[in-house]
Amino acid sequence: MESQENQMNKICFIIITLICTQSLYGREPYQAVVIVNTDQVTVNAPNLTDLRRDLRGQSLEILAPTYNPTSPVNININLRGLLAETSFAANSTILNVNIPNAGITTSFDGGTRDQSIALFKQYLTEVKSVPKLLKAYAKYSPIDPIAGNPNSLIAQMAQADYLMSVLSPKSGCSNCWSTQPIVHQFQAGTYASRAFSHGYDTTSVTLPLRYSYSPNHRFAIILDAPFTYNRNGGASSVYGSLGMGLKLPVTNNWSLTATYRIGSGGSIDLVCSGNFVSCGLINVYNQKIGNNVLTLTNYVGFFTSTNLWLGGVNFNYHLQKTIFKNGLSFNTCKGMTILNREVTVKASIVDTYFKGNRFYIRHFDEVSVALITTHINPCLKFDCLSLAFAYQFGDKSYKSYALNMTYQF
């Protein structure tokens, strides 16, 4: 008979697969509305290369029958949330471009309309335009992979720091240890989510890897290295970070954790990259209530972008941010029996706030419920499997659904 653990793993795999495959139907990051005389057509693309191909004269003549190389034409391009107003006047090969939210007004003349559009595509990746565009993406794009939304690098760096506050789901329940039950503890898992905001969607998969060392089960030294893959329509982006933490007890039920983290990532499809470094402090207080634990967690982190030179272009967002995360969780120490195994329940709510007004989404909340079971492998002194469902909601009609599976040993 198949083991209960294998059955649970299969269920988790099926759910995660269903979440991830939904990205096939997501909206593409780039969209252009072409207006020629009485014709109006829309083209969508996962990257600038495909968008340029779809805006060639040969393609437009097929999409808009009234178009010819001398026609006046307006092309309103949505650069993943950033509007670029472009146009060709009658009998002209000059492409006029206005991107109000980035403070860009310019024109391109390549001798032909196709070449002028190619020059505009090239301009979007050059030294002169990138600094303005990066700031604008963080403020106006729902899907920038580096900054500005809950699925970006900077937000996930703060989330990884926050999760270092509790090294075991059973923290606060035991009288024998206050940090973790074993000296050397490892963590791995999978976090899969689907997020939505203003017509855009993000499918995200994170692989959290962590090691913590606690010689006396009270203070701990922590190394944390999560890696994330995002998908927006047909566009991909990746990022990761390396964090270090030192958790120190104040009392048996109160601890402080100092964190330092560096993160980096980018996307060829979305034409961006970025680096951030951060330092933070986490306050955790556990209050035992019968056979349950109420935990208050407060986090503050300071983040600053750094230089990242790629192909002669400095992808520096020139951002400094203070991020606050405050959470309250309720954990049962005595479990109920499910499939002949003791399972405890943890319910949490976390509020996240980005100080300042230069982010697209500055404030969001998360509510989650987790099922936790321990001592799965009898050959190990301690191990723990938790399965959680989380829902996020915030500014700009943002919402997200996530399934998180974590294994500690």
C-alpha angles and dihedrals in degrees: 000000000000113000121250091240092056090049091052092048091052092050091051091048093051093049093047091048091052091050093049098045091057088075088079088077098045126123115264116248095235126056132171127193110203118200118192118167103302095343123097120180134171127216126189129199139175093221143013094259092060091042091054090051091051091051096053116120092248091055094045092052088058095044097041112032093195093058122106131163092267099046120115107246137182119205117189106195123196107207096198091300100335113103119222116189109206134169147169118217119222113288090004134120093194114112111210114205131192123177102176098184091053095043092240124143117162145125138226131208117185096163092258131048092243091054092046090056089048090054090051091052090051091048091058089064100042132108093250097055105030098078092052093044095049092055091046093048091053090052103037108023119087091199108041105143095212108043145354106053141053093263095053128105096256093050093048091048088058091046091052090051091049092052091055088068092081116039095184130027087228094060110133094026099082128073091200100061137018102190111031135337098237135042097238115035128179129192133197135159148122131271114193124180145167117211131187134194130160095338096315125106136197127202109198133185120185128189107203116203121182141165125189131184120204114167095183099025090247113077118034140194112216135199116188129182117171120178123201136196118195129193125197110180102303095340122102132200134176135196140162142179141206117219134185127196141181115203116198128184120233094179133345091279102028128071141168125211124197115204138193123184141174122196138181138178148135150169133241090200094052094038098232143107135173150177129215133181124195145179125198149166128226125199118198126183123181122199117191113219109183106296092345137078128220111201127195116198126186125183133182122179134178116213131189131179121234135199119285114180117199123166091346093306123114108221095198115147091200090220133144116187139178113208125197125196122180123180143177123197136181118206128185113222095193112059138213122237118258119170089348091304130109111245127184126200129226123190120189143178122194129186119203125193130180111205115229134031104264097096128085092223113029101167135034140152134215131205120188143173123204134191113211132192130174141200096037096151110050090202092066126076089223138359134158135197122196129183117192138180117205134187123196129193132173151126123348093026090295119170135162139185120204141180116202127190120184131180123192127187 
